[in-house]
């Protein structure tokens, strides 16, 4: 028969083991909570940026009524599409392009996009923009109805 001291020591070891397992669980949950809070902060920044861009008065874009559904419908649909994507991983350049198409609703060529965003229109700028627009087409955010002409992809947005 174990002595009282041996029984107390066994119980102490058992409780110490439980405490260590709980500390490990707390550490794991704390790390997970930190990652989730960081994602929430990035999503809030992205949301504020999109709202800021959409709320800013912009100069009228030629052909803005040509997309059908109006710029407000395009903007709402793009904000919805961005909510489904993790836009926080997108660079500010991509967010500016998305905001431009969201506010204009028009189909545009690369050079026009560069002009509206205040970029240069030299071939290096236009080709860089073409690359970005093609990536947005691959992601299903934009469509290229004809060679070199880009617009919001309404099919992806449920139109």
N, C-alpha and C positions, 0 to 999 in steps of 0.2 A: 504494500500500500504506500503510495507516494505521500511524502510529508506535506504539510500545509505550505511550506515555503516552495517546494517543487511545483505544487499545483498553482500557486500564485505566479511563479516564474513562467510556467507554461501559458497561463492566461495572459500574462503581460506580453509574451512573444507573439501570441495570436493577435492581440489588439494592435501591437506595433506593425504587424504584417498588414492588417486592415488599413491602418493609417497610411502606410506607404503606398498601397494600391490607390487609395483615395487621392493622395497627393499627385500621383502619376496621372490619374484621370483629370484632376483639376488642371494640371499643367497642359495636358493635351487639349482640353476644352478652352483654356485661356489662349492658346495659340490659334485654334480655330476661330474663336471669337475675334481675335485681332485681325485675322485675314478677312473675315466677313465685314468687320467695321471699316477696314481699308477699302474694300470694294464699294461699300455704301457711300463712303466719302467721295470716291472717284465718280460714282454714278450721280451723286448730287451735283458735283462740279460740272459734269457733262450736261445734266438737265438745265442747270442755270445758264450755261453757255448757249445751249440751243434756244432757251427762252429769250435770252438777251439778243441773240442774232435775229430771231423771228420777230421780236418786238421793235427792233431798230428800224426806223424809216429807211427805205431803200429807194434808189432811183428806179423808175419804171423800166422794165426790161422789154425790148421790142418782142412782140409775139407772145406776151405773157398769157393771153387768153387762148392761145392755140392748143394748150395741153388738155383742155376739157376738164370740167370740174372746178376750175378756178384755182388760184394760188392758195386760198385758204384750205381747200380740200387736199391739195398736194402737201401743204405744210403739216396738216394734221396727220396725214398718212405717213409722211416721213418721220415725224416724231414717234408715231406708233412703231414703225419699222426699226427705228433706232432703239426703242425700248426693248425690242426683242434681241437686238444685237448688243454686244458689249462695246459701246462706242468709246468707252474710256480707253480702249486700246488703240483707237484711231488717233492719228496725229491731228494737230490743229488745222493743217492744210486740208485733210479729208473732211473734217467737220465744216470748214468754210465752204467747200464745194457742195456738200450736202445741204447746207443752209441756203446757198445760192439757188440751187434747184428747188428747194422747198419754198422759197419766197417768190420765185419767178414763175415756176410751173411751165416754163418754155423749153422747147428743144433748142440746144445750142451746140455750136462747134467749139473746138478746143480754143481757138483764138479768142472767141467771144467770152468764154469762161475766164481766160487770162485777163482780158480787159476789165470785166466786171469785178474781178478780185484784185485789181490794181497791180497785176504782174506785168512783166515785159511781154512783148509779142514777138521776140526774136525766136528763131527756130528751136533753140535749146529750151526756152520756156514752154513753147507750144508742145514740143515732144514730151517734156516732163509731165505736162498736164494731161496729154493723151494717155500716157501710161497710168496715171491716177484714175482717169475716167474709165479706162479698160478694166482696171481692178474693181472698180465699183460696179461695172457691168457683170463681172465674174461673181461678185457677191450678191447680185440680184437687186441692188439698190437702184441702179440706172439701167436703161436699155439703150441699144444702139439700133434704131429702126432702119437707118441707112448708113453707109460708110461715113464715119466722121461726124455724125449727128447724134447727140446724146440727149436723153430725156429721162424723167422719172419712169421706172418700170411699174406701170399700173397693175400688171398681172400679179406681181409679187405683193402689192399692197391691197389686193382684193378688189380691183375695179374691173 
